[in-house]
Amino acid sequence: MSQPIIQVEHLSKQYRLGEVGTGTLSHDLKRWWYKVRGKEDPFARIGEVNDRSTKGDSEYVWALKDINFSVQPGEVVGIIGRNGAGKSTLLKILSKTTAPTTGRIKVRGRIASLLEVGTGFHPELTGRENIYLNGAILGMTRKEINRQFDAIVDFAGVERYVDTPVKRYSSGMYVRLAFAVAAHLEPEILIVDEVLAVGDAEFQKKCLGKMKDVSVQDGRTVLFVSHNMGAVKQLCTSAIALENGLITYVGNTIDTVSYYQNRGEKKTYLNYIGLVEKAPGNAFIKLLKFEVGSKDGKVITISSGIDFNIVFINVKVNINLAVSLIVQNSDEIIICEIPYLITTERNSKHGIYEINFNIPGYTLNAGTYSISILFGEDQRFVLKKFEHVVEFEIVNEYIGNNINNLPGFLRINPFITCEFKDL
């Protein structure tokens, strides 16, 4: 086997929360004494979950802890995990925009990174000037950049604005140009974060095709972070699953995505019992109950339809209160959003609302789905969003002799006629 192009050994990254000091001189001295002896900080609690919603008991959090993996030249590696898993931190360390707390990385070759909108661009410079600036940062000569310049501008579709300062670009134009620069300036390693989600669907497809080309045709290495499991399965040859700063699975793409999608038990319902003040939510909305089922209370099938029952407390009065159910499949692709305007006369009340939704049978195909709930005001201002509240499975009925799941997101039951005539 060839020498890895990326080798990560015992990599950890620690962030300090709140104020910088420990709060006492004795703690500062203890920290210093541990550091002198080459030991870990005694006030950094290893194993604390990287939960962004709560501060926790420690003033430290491990964004990454003891990460080890290697990447071979020409591989396309997907890095997957929930928000807060450590994906972006890992890419920033690999891109050398932040330093690790412990561990080391060996990289053979130039790295081009696309981590955030505008990363590596100077807002006062034009698109043309930023192309040459990025090329120079990668160590390319002006002649090498000239050879790729027209292809970059054509791919990004910004020919009309190439001599305009990029601070006047829209976020979509920014990303298109940034990706075009990163992909065309011939780095040995291309690192792409979820930033591609800013672009439209056509450009995302174009980017996936380009990343496949630079890997297959040019033999370059790609690290790709995405919440779109369909894109990961389409593009990547292997994948790494992260959870709370730890690697939980490494393997081929299909197995890793399957592990990620099926980890833990599925939350099939929410039924909160306890003090109302501590119910899930915020100052505007408290979610008390959310259930998914079929009308007969049995297994949800393609033909049975799906019933949703929501019970929540609304606090904000005299607004047009709205709610939407967001349905996603196991690849975290949004299949549909079902909106409902609860009040239309700006007469919402402080109290408990109960709402029932129904998706008719022969709408969604067999598979696993999750539901997020979005509460809003006037269908414009978000009051509270509950991510992946429940998960449920739609089972395929036996139809003839074929029990396999058919492809596609939808499973319709069309009206069909068939006639036979003798010749």
PEDAGI-V416466 format. One record per residue. N is the residue number from 1. RES is the residue in three letters. PHI is phi in whole degrees, 0 to 359 (none if undefined). OMEGA is omega in whole degrees, -180 to 180 (* if undefined). D_CENTER is the distance of its C-alpha to the mean C-alpha in Angstrom with 1 decimal. Layout:
# PEDAGI-V416466
N&RES&PHI&OMEGA&D_CENTER + N&RES&PHI&OMEGA&D_CENTER
This chain:
# PEDAGI-V416466
1&MET&none&-180&32.2 + 2&SER&290&-180&31.6 + 3&GLN&290&-179&30.6 + 4&PRO&300&176&26.9 + 5&ILE&278&174&25.5 + 6&ILE&229&177&23.1 + 7&GLN&232&-180&24.4 + 8&VAL&250&-176&22.6 + 9&GLU&231&174&25.0 + 10&HIS&49&-177&24.7 + 11&LEU&278&176&22.1 + 12&SER&223&176&21.5 + 13&LYS&224&-178&20.3 + 14&GLN&245&175&21.7 + 15&TYR&246&179&21.3 + 16&ARG&261&180&24.1 + 17&LEU&263&175&23.7 + 18&GLY&68&-177&26.3 + 19&GLU&286&-174&29.5 + 20&VAL&286&-176&30.2 + 21&GLY&287&178&33.4 + 22&THR&280&180&34.0 + 23&GLY&108&179&36.3 + 24&THR&222&178&39.5 + 25&LEU&296&-178&41.7 + 26&SER&297&178&42.0 + 27&HIS&293&178&38.3 + 28&ASP&300&179&38.1 + 29&LEU&294&179&41.0 + 30&LYS&296&178&39.5 + 31&ARG&299&-180&36.2 + 32&TRP&297&-178&38.4 + 33&TRP&294&177&40.5 + 34&TYR&295&-179&37.6 + 35&LYS&294&179&36.2 + 36&VAL&300&-178&39.8 + 37&ARG&274&176&40.0 + 38&GLY&76&180&36.6 + 39&LYS&258&-179&35.0 + 40&GLU&289&179&31.7 + 41&ASP&301&-178&31.6 + 42&PRO&291&-178&33.0 + 43&PHE&261&176&31.1 + 44&ALA&263&-174&27.6 + 45&ARG&271&-179&26.8 + 46&ILE&290&178&25.0 + 47&GLY&97&177&22.9 + 48&GLU&293&-178&21.9 + 49&VAL&293&179&18.5 + 50&ASN&278&180&15.9 + 51&ASP&261&-175&15.8 + 52&ARG&283&-175&15.3 + 53&SER&276&179&17.2 + 54&THR&231&-177&20.4 + 55&LYS&283&-179&22.3 + 56&GLY&83&-176&23.8 + 57&ASP&274&-176&27.2 + 58&SER&253&176&26.8 + 59&GLU&272&179&26.4 + 60&TYR&239&172&24.3 + 61&VAL&217&176&20.8 + 62&TRP&270&175&19.8 + 63&ALA&288&175&16.3 + 64&LEU&222&-179&17.2 + 65&LYS&218&173&20.3 + 66&ASP&55&-180&22.4 + 67&ILE&271&179&20.0 + 68&ASN&224&172&21.9 + 69&PHE&192&176&21.1 + 70&SER&225&-180&22.6 + 71&VAL&232&179&21.6 + 72&GLN&273&177&24.4 + 73&PRO&303&178&25.2 + 74&GLY&86&178&23.8 + 75&GLU&285&170&21.0 + 76&VAL&245&-172&17.5 + 77&VAL&250&175&15.2 + 78&GLY&270&176&11.6 + 79&ILE&242&-172&9.9 + 80&ILE&236&-180&7.6 + 81&GLY&159&179&7.4 + 82&ARG&292&174&6.7 + 83&ASN&301&-179&6.6 + 84&GLY&88&-178&9.9 + 85&ALA&286&-180&10.2 + 86&GLY&114&-176&11.4 + 87&LYS&298&-177&9.3 + 88&SER&294&177&10.1 + 89&THR&299&179&13.5 + 90&LEU&300&-179&14.3 + 91&LEU&293&178&13.7 + 92&LYS&295&178&15.8 + 93&ILE&292&179&18.5 + 94&LEU&297&180&18.6 + 95&SER&277&179&19.0 + 96&LYS&65&172&21.7 + 97&THR&269&171&20.5 + 98&THR&213&-175&20.8 + 99&ALA&260&176&23.1 + 100&PRO&286&174&22.6 + 101&THR&283&176&24.7 + 102&THR&219&178&26.1 + 103&GLY&90&-179&25.9 + 104&ARG&212&179&26.0 + 105&ILE&232&173&24.4 + 106&LYS&248&-179&26.6 + 107&VAL&234&176&25.5 + 108&ARG&249&179&27.8 + 109&GLY&128&-180&27.2 + 110&ARG&279&-180&25.8 + 111&ILE&245&170&22.1 + 112&ALA&246&-174&20.5 + 113&SER&240&173&17.1 + 114&LEU&231&-172&14.8 + 115&LEU&257&-178&12.7 + 116&GLU&220&178&13.3 + 117&VAL&300&177&15.3 + 118&GLY&93&179&18.8 + 119&THR&299&177&18.5 + 120&GLY&84&178&21.9 + 121&PHE&258&173&23.5 + 122&HIS&265&-172&26.6 + 123&PRO&298&-177&26.6 + 124&GLU&278&-180&30.4 + 125&LEU&273&178&30.6 + 126&THR&284&176&30.5 + 127&GLY&301&179&28.1 + 128&ARG&301&-178&31.0 + 129&GLU&294&179&31.5 + 130&ASN&291&176&27.9 + 131&ILE&298&-180&27.8 + 132&TYR&291&178&30.9 + 133&LEU&297&-180&29.6 + 134&ASN&295&177&26.5 + 135&GLY&297&179&28.7 + 136&ALA&295&178&31.1 + 137&ILE&298&179&28.5 + 138&LEU&281&178&27.7 + 139&GLY&87&-179&31.4 + 140&MET&270&176&32.3 + 141&THR&277&179&35.6 + 142&ARG&299&180&36.2 + 143&LYS&295&178&37.7 + 144&GLU&295&179&34.5 + 145&ILE&292&179&32.4 + 146&ASN&303&-178&35.0 + 147&ARG&295&-178&34.6 + 148&GLN&257&-170&30.9 + 149&PHE&302&-177&31.2 + 150&ASP&297&180&31.9 + 151&ALA&294&179&29.2 + 152&ILE&296&-178&26.6 + 153&VAL&295&180&28.0 + 154&ASP&293&-180&28.2 + 155&PHE&297&-178&24.7 + 156&ALA&284&-179&23.3 + 157&GLY&67&-177&25.8 + 158&VAL&239&-176&27.0 + 159&GLU&304&-178&30.7 + 160&ARG&292&-173&32.1 + 161&TYR&247&-172&30.3 + 162&VAL&296&178&30.4 + 163&ASP&256&176&33.2 + 164&THR&256&176&31.6 + 165&PRO&306&-174&30.0 + 166&VAL&290&177&26.2 + 167&LYS&295&178&26.1 + 168&ARG&266&179&27.2 + 169&TYR&282&169&24.4 + 170&SER&286&180&21.8 + 171&SER&298&179&18.1 + 172&GLY&294&178&17.9 + 173&MET&295&178&21.0 + 174&TYR&304&-176&19.8 + 175&VAL&293&-180&16.7 + 176&ARG&300&-179&19.0 + 177&LEU&291&-179&21.6 + 178&ALA&298&179&19.5 + 179&PHE&293&-180&18.0 + 180&ALA&300&179&21.5 + 181&VAL&297&-177&23.0 + 182&ALA&297&-174&20.7 + 183&ALA&278&-173&21.2 + 184&HIS&263&-176&24.9 + 185&LEU&272&167&26.3 + 186&GLU&56&172&26.5 + 187&PRO&283&175&24.7 + 188&GLU&286&-178&24.8 + 189&ILE&230&178&21.2 + 190&LEU&247&-180&18.3 + 191&ILE&246&-175&15.1 + 192&VAL&232&178&12.2 + 193&ASP&265&-177&9.0 + 194&GLU&297&-177&6.3 + 195&VAL&305&-180&9.5 + 196&LEU&297&179&10.6 + 197&ALA&297&179&9.0 + 198&VAL&292&-178&12.0 + 199&GLY&286&178&14.4 + 200&ASP&282&-174&16.0 + 201&ALA&298&-179&15.7 + 202&GLU&296&-179&18.8 + 203&PHE&289&177&17.7 + 204&GLN&301&178&14.3 + 205&LYS&297&179&16.7 + 206&LYS&297&180&19.1 + 207&CYS&294&179&16.7 + 208&LEU&299&178&15.8 + 209&GLY&296&180&19.5 + 210&LYS&294&179&20.3 + 211&MET&296&177&18.1 + 212&LYS&293&180&19.9 + 213&ASP&296&-177&23.2 + 214&VAL&294&178&23.0 + 215&SER&277&-174&22.3 + 216&VAL&287&-175&24.9 + 217&GLN&276&-175&27.5 + 218&ASP&262&178&27.3 + 219&GLY&71&-180&26.3 + 220&ARG&270&-176&23.7 + 221&THR&263&-179&20.9 + 222&VAL&233&169&17.2 + 223&LEU&250&-171&14.2 + 224&PHE&232&175&11.0 + 225&VAL&255&179&7.4 + 226&SER&202&171&4.9 + 227&HIS&268&179&3.2 + 228&ASN&271&-176&6.7 + 229&MET&293&176&9.1 + 230&GLY&297&179&12.0 + 231&ALA&294&179&11.3 + 232&VAL&298&-179&11.0 + 233&LYS&293&-179&14.2 + 234&GLN&288&-170&15.9 + 235&LEU&262&-165&15.6 + 236&CYS&269&176&15.5 + 237&THR&267&176&18.7 + 238&SER&212&-177&17.4 + 239&ALA&209&178&14.3 + 240&ILE&235&177&13.8 + 241&ALA&260&178&12.3 + 242&LEU&248&175&12.0 + 243&GLU&210&-180&12.8 + 244&ASN&53&176&14.4 + 245&GLY&81&-180&15.2 + 246&LEU&243&171&16.8 + 247&ILE&281&-179&16.5 + 248&THR&254&179&17.0 + 249&TYR&199&173&17.2 + 250&VAL&225&180&18.0 + 251&GLY&179&176&19.4 + 252&ASN&293&-170&19.3 + 253&THR&300&-176&16.2 + 254&ILE&299&-179&17.5 + 255&ASP&294&-178&18.5 + 256&THR&292&178&15.4 + 257&VAL&296&178&13.1 + 258&SER&298&177&16.0 + 259&TYR&299&-178&16.2 + 260&TYR&298&-177&12.6 + 261&GLN&285&-174&13.1 + 262&ASN&251&-178&16.6 + 263&ARG&293&176&16.6 + 264&GLY&69&178&18.8 + 265&GLU&276&179&20.5 + 266&LYS&283&176&19.2 + 267&LYS&275&-175&19.8 + 268&THR&272&177&22.1 + 269&TYR&199&174&23.5 + 270&LEU&233&177&23.7 + 271&ASN&218&-174&27.2 + 272&TYR&280&175&27.7 + 273&ILE&231&-179&31.1 + 274&GLY&156&180&32.2 + 275&LEU&295&-177&32.8 + 276&VAL&302&-177&31.3 + 277&GLU&299&-177&30.4 + 278&LYS&261&178&28.0 + 279&ALA&295&178&26.3 + 280&PRO&303&179&22.5 + 281&GLY&143&-179&22.0 + 282&ASN&216&-177&23.4 + 283&ALA&290&-177&26.7 + 284&PHE&258&-173&26.4 + 285&ILE&227&173&25.0 + 286&LYS&236&-178&25.5 + 287&LEU&268&-178&24.2 + 288&LEU&259&-175&27.0 + 289&LYS&205&172&26.4 + 290&PHE&210&-177&24.2 + 291&GLU&234&177&25.4 + 292&VAL&234&178&24.8 + 293&GLY&191&175&27.7 + 294&SER&255&-176&30.2 + 295&LYS&298&-179&33.5 + 296&ASP&272&178&35.6 + 297&GLY&75&-179&33.5 + 298&LYS&259&-179&33.0 + 299&VAL&295&176&30.2 + 300&ILE&280&178&27.9 + 301&THR&240&180&28.8 + 302&ILE&301&-175&28.3 + 303&SER&271&-172&31.6 + 304&SER&285&-171&31.5 + 305&GLY&79&-176&29.2 + 306&ILE&229&176&26.8 + 307&ASP&253&176&27.9 + 308&PHE&238&178&25.8 + 309&ASN&237&-178&27.5 + 310&ILE&240&173&26.2 + 311&VAL&234&-177&28.4 + 312&PHE&212&176&27.5 + 313&ILE&256&174&29.4 + 314&ASN&257&-180&29.4 + 315&VAL&254&-174&30.9 + 316&LYS&281&-176&30.8 + 317&VAL&260&175&34.0 + 318&ASN&58&173&35.3 + 319&ILE&229&169&32.1 + 320&ASN&273&-175&30.8 + 321&LEU&275&-179&28.3 + 322&ALA&230&176&25.6 + 323&VAL&220&176&23.0 + 324&SER&225&171&20.4 + 325&LEU&261&180&19.0 + 326&ILE&251&-176&15.7 + 327&VAL&260&178&15.8 + 328&GLN&237&176&12.9 + 329&ASN&272&-175&13.9 + 330&SER&292&176&13.0 + 331&ASP&272&179&10.7 + 332&GLU&63&172&8.6 + 333&ILE&269&179&10.6 + 334&ILE&288&179&12.4 + 335&ILE&277&178&16.0 + 336&CYS&194&172&17.8 + 337&GLU&234&-177&18.3 + 338&ILE&252&-177&21.7 + 339&PRO&269&175&23.1 + 340&TYR&210&177&26.3 + 341&LEU&269&-174&28.4 + 342&ILE&288&177&30.2 + 343&THR&234&-178&32.8 + 344&THR&239&-177&34.1 + 345&GLU&246&-178&37.0 + 346&ARG&51&-176&35.2 + 347&ASN&231&176&36.7 + 348&SER&298&-177&33.9 + 349&LYS&240&176&35.4 + 350&HIS&276&-178&34.6 + 351&GLY&166&-175&34.4 + 352&ILE&264&173&32.9 + 353&TYR&248&173&31.5 + 354&GLU&233&-176&31.1 + 355&ILE&230&176&29.5 + 356&ASN&241&176&29.5 + 357&PHE&250&173&27.4 + 358&ASN&216&169&28.2 + 359&ILE&256&-176&26.6 + 360&PRO&297&175&29.6 + 361&GLY&297&-177&30.1 + 362&TYR&55&173&29.5 + 363&THR&239&-180&26.3 + 364&LEU&264&178&23.3 + 365&ASN&283&176&23.6 + 366&ALA&297&180&23.7 + 367&GLY&151&180&20.5 + 368&THR&256&-176&18.1 + 369&TYR&227&172&16.4 + 370&SER&231&-178&14.8 + 371&ILE&238&169&15.9 + 372&SER&250&-178&14.6 + 373&ILE&240&-180&17.5 + 374&LEU&242&175&17.8 + 375&PHE&258&-177&21.2 + 376&GLY&215&176&22.6 + 377&GLU&246&-179&25.9 + 378&ASP&58&-179&27.4 + 379&GLN&56&-180&24.2 + 380&ARG&232&-175&23.2 + 381&PHE&254&-178&22.6 + 382&VAL&281&174&20.0 + 383&LEU&269&179&21.8 + 384&LYS&192&174&19.2 + 385&LYS&240&177&16.0 + 386&PHE&255&-176&15.7 + 387&GLU&275&172&12.3 + 388&HIS&46&-177&12.9 + 389&VAL&295&180&16.6 + 390&VAL&223&173&18.0 + 391&GLU&232&179&17.6 + 392&PHE&211&-179&20.5 + 393&GLU&237&173&21.9 + 394&ILE&257&-176&24.1 + 395&VAL&262&178&26.8 + 396&ASN&278&175&28.7 + 397&GLU&281&174&32.4 + 398&TYR&290&177&35.1 + 399&ILE&236&-174&36.1 + 400&GLY&65&180&39.1 + 401&ASN&258&-175&38.6 + 402&ASN&257&180&35.0 + 403&ILE&254&-179&32.6 + 404&ASN&282&175&29.6 + 405&ASN&287&178&26.5 + 406&LEU&279&-180&26.7 + 407&PRO&288&177&23.8 + 408&GLY&105&180&22.1 + 409&PHE&275&-174&20.3 + 410&LEU&253&176&23.6 + 411&ARG&222&-174&26.9 + 412&ILE&270&179&29.7 + 413&ASN&239&-173&33.3 + 414&PRO&287&174&35.3 + 415&PHE&275&-174&39.0 + 416&ILE&234&172&40.7 + 417&THR&243&-180&44.4 + 418&CYS&217&179&46.0 + 419&GLU&237&175&49.7 + 420&PHE&234&178&51.8 + 421&LYS&231&175&55.0 + 422&ASP&293&175&57.6 + 423&LEU&289&*&58.3
